[in-house]
Amino acid sequence: MDTQPEINEKMRAILVDWLIEVHNKFELMPETLYLTINIVDRFLSVKTVPRRELQLVGISAMLMASKYEEIWA
């Protein structure tokens, strides 16, 4: 998170809370949530993300994780 000028740990925590709500809403497998957070963390460590695109990064990571983990994505 040190490489992110606009994003801090609190914003990441809010994103993870929101992703958990989406995960519960769609009744996804637990592995999908774990992979989603892993993808988000790995992306944030490599690429600088503006604040307005953080939610987009999160939901895109969930889409990729569900394509990988879920039977019915």
Secondary structure, DSSP 8 states (H G I E B T S, - for coil): -TT-SS--HHHHHHHHHHHHHHHHHTT--HHHHHHHHHHHHHHHHHS---GGGHHHHHHHHHHHHHHHH-S--
